[in-house]
């Protein structure tokens, strides 16, 4: 364990201490992340939304240290990486609630949350209502618009 453990620690520390050129810092625009970095981050999140995603993992995916990445991300997106990730997860949850018959517990896992309770807590904080209340209201609006469309087509 000794030498391998020390080597892993050293590699981790080295990854955080590379020169700006080695980290790819030259690819960061003065105002934030480059378009290529934004595309890479969005693809990384899209491909791993159901998994645990850490800021350090996002930063490494575009060859930046975590602190520089967080600052550049905030400049580029107007929010923290965590807030962006939560918003993406809630958007996916909303989509799944109206487009599938999956139970909320499965939707939670698909969105990278631990369980239905976690989904409910985050959803309520972000949207001000429970997932079930939001789903019922949305589905009743959709059903109402379908009936209105049918009556217009019949008339």
C-alpha positions in Angstrom: 0.0 0.0 0.0 2.8 2.4 0.9 4.5 3.3 -2.4 1.3 3.0 -4.5 -0.7 5.1 -2.1 2.1 7.8 -2.1 2.3 7.7 -5.9 -1.5 8.2 -6.2 -1.3 11.2 -3.8 1.6 12.7 -5.7 -0.2 12.2 -9.0 -3.3 13.9 -7.6 -1.3 16.8 -6.3 0.6 17.1 -9.5 -2.6 17.3 -11.5 -3.6 20.3 -9.4 -0.3 22.0 -9.8 0.5 21.8 -13.5 1.5 25.0 -15.3 -1.2 27.0 -17.1 -0.1 25.7 -20.5 -0.1 22.0 -19.3 -3.6 22.4 -17.8 -4.9 23.9 -21.0 -5.5 27.3 -19.4 -4.5 28.9 -22.7 -7.9 27.6 -24.0 -9.9 29.7 -21.5 -11.2 32.9 -22.9 -10.6 36.0 -20.8 -14.3 36.0 -19.8 -14.7 32.3 -19.0 -14.6 28.9 -20.6 -13.9 28.6 -24.4 -16.7 27.3 -26.6 -14.9 24.0 -27.0 -14.7 23.7 -23.2 -18.4 24.5 -22.8 -19.3 21.9 -25.4 -17.0 19.3 -23.6 -18.6 20.1 -20.2 -22.1 19.9 -21.5 -21.4 16.6 -23.2 -19.7 15.3 -20.0 -22.8 16.2 -17.9 -25.2 14.9 -20.5 -23.4 11.5 -20.7 -23.1 11.2 -16.9 -26.2 12.9 -15.5 -27.3 9.7 -13.7 -23.9 9.5 -12.0 -22.3 11.4 -9.2 -20.5 14.4 -10.9 -17.9 16.3 -8.9 -16.5 19.8 -9.8 -13.0 18.2 -9.8 -14.1 15.7 -12.5 -15.6 18.5 -14.6 -12.5 20.6 -14.2 -10.2 17.7 -15.2 -12.3 16.9 -18.2 -11.3 20.3 -19.6 -7.8 20.3 -18.1 -8.3 23.0 -15.5 -7.7 23.1 -11.8 -11.0 23.1 -9.8 -10.8 26.7 -8.5 -10.0 28.2 -12.0 -12.7 26.0 -13.5 -15.3 27.1 -11.0 -14.6 30.8 -11.6 -14.6 30.4 -15.4 -17.8 28.3 -15.3 -19.6 31.0 -13.2 -18.5 33.7 -15.8 -19.7 31.5 -18.7 -22.9 30.2 -17.2 -23.9 32.7 -14.6 -24.1 30.1 -11.9 -22.0 27.6 -10.0 -21.3 24.2 -11.6 -23.4 22.6 -8.8 -26.4 24.9 -9.5 -26.1 24.2 -13.2 -26.0 20.5 -12.6 -29.0 20.6 -10.3 -30.9 22.6 -12.8 -30.1 20.1 -15.6 -31.3 17.3 -13.3 -34.5 19.1 -12.5 -35.2 19.8 -16.2 -34.7 16.1 -17.0 -37.0 15.2 -14.1 -39.7 17.5 -15.4 -39.4 16.1 -18.9 -39.6 12.5 -17.7 -42.6 13.2 -15.4 -44.7 14.4 -18.4 -43.3 12.1 -21.1 -43.1 8.7 -19.3 -45.1 6.6 -16.9 -42.0 5.9 -14.8 -42.5 6.2 -11.0 -40.8 9.2 -9.3 -38.4 6.8 -7.6 -37.1 5.7 -10.9 -37.0 9.2 -12.3 -34.9 10.3 -9.3 -32.3 7.6 -10.0 -32.3 8.4 -13.7 -31.6 12.0 -12.8 -28.7 11.2 -10.6 -30.5 11.6 -7.3 -30.3 9.0 -4.5 -34.1 8.4 -4.2 -37.6 9.9 -4.4 -37.2 11.8 -1.2 -34.0 13.5 -2.5 -35.9 14.4 -5.7 -38.8 15.8 -3.7 -36.5 17.9 -1.5 -34.5 19.3 -4.4 -37.5 19.8 -6.6 -39.4 21.7 -3.9 -36.4 24.0 -3.2 -35.9 24.7 -6.9 -39.6 24.9 -8.1 -41.5 25.7 -5.0 -43.8 22.7 -5.2 -43.7 18.9 -4.9 -42.9 16.8 -8.0 -46.3 15.1 -7.8 -48.2 18.4 -7.6 -46.2 19.8 -10.5 -46.8 16.6 -12.5 -50.5 16.7 -11.9 -50.8 20.4 -12.8 -48.7 19.9 -16.0 -50.6 16.9 -17.1 -54.0 18.5 -16.5 -52.8 21.6 -18.6 -51.6 19.3 -21.4 -55.0 17.4 -21.3 -56.9 20.7 -21.4 -54.9 21.9 -24.4 -55.5 18.6 -26.2 -59.3 19.0 -25.6 -59.2 22.6 -26.9 -57.3 21.5 -30.0 -59.9 18.7 -30.6 -62.8 21.1 -30.3 -61.2 23.5 -32.7 -60.5 20.7 -35.2 -64.1 19.5 -34.9 -65.7 22.9 -35.3 
